[in-house]
Amino acid sequence: MGLAHPALPPAAQEWWAARAAHRVRFPSGHSPHLSHPDRVAAALAEAVVQGAVDG
């Protein structure tokens, strides 16, 4: 089995994240929605509520 390559290299992820209005960081691998589904769902729900309040 070969080495895994991230779909988006960490440096590129950090570059994009630095420009985001809001960031959430999970201690996970490539698929946080699979390894931490409850945390991802909570973060998305919070973003929806915040968007409704701000928008």
C-alpha positions as CSV (number, residue, x, y, z in Angstrom):
1,M,0.0,0.0,0.0
2,G,1.5,3.4,-1.0
3,L,1.6,6.6,1.0
4,A,-1.6,8.5,1.2
5,H,-1.7,12.0,-0.5
6,P,-4.1,14.6,0.9
7,A,-6.6,15.9,-1.6
8,L,-5.5,19.4,-0.6
9,P,-2.1,19.7,0.9
10,P,-2.0,21.0,4.5
11,A,-0.3,24.2,3.5
12,A,-3.1,25.0,1.0
13,Q,-5.7,24.1,3.6
14,E,-4.1,26.6,6.0
15,W,-3.9,29.3,3.3
16,W,-7.7,28.9,2.6
17,A,-8.6,28.7,6.2
18,A,-6.6,31.9,7.0
19,R,-9.0,33.7,4.7
20,A,-12.2,32.3,6.1
21,A,-14.5,34.3,8.2
22,H,-14.9,31.4,10.6
23,R,-12.8,28.3,11.2
24,V,-13.3,25.0,13.0
25,R,-10.4,22.6,13.5
26,F,-10.9,18.9,14.2
27,P,-8.2,16.5,15.2
28,S,-8.9,14.2,12.4
29,G,-7.7,12.8,9.1
30,H,-9.0,13.4,5.6
31,S,-12.7,12.7,6.4
32,P,-13.8,14.4,9.6
33,H,-17.4,13.9,8.6
34,L,-16.8,10.2,9.0
35,S,-14.5,10.1,12.0
36,H,-16.3,12.9,14.0
37,P,-19.8,13.1,12.6
38,D,-21.3,14.6,15.7
39,R,-18.7,17.4,15.9
40,V,-19.1,18.2,12.2
41,A,-22.9,18.2,12.5
42,A,-22.7,20.5,15.5
43,A,-20.3,22.9,13.7
44,L,-22.6,23.0,10.6
45,A,-25.7,23.6,12.7
46,E,-23.9,26.4,14.6
47,A,-22.9,28.0,11.2
48,V,-26.5,27.8,10.0
49,V,-27.9,29.5,13.1
50,Q,-25.2,32.1,13.0
51,G,-26.0,32.8,9.3
52,A,-29.6,33.2,10.2
53,V,-28.8,35.7,12.9
54,D,-26.3,37.6,10.8
55,G,-28.1,37.4,7.5
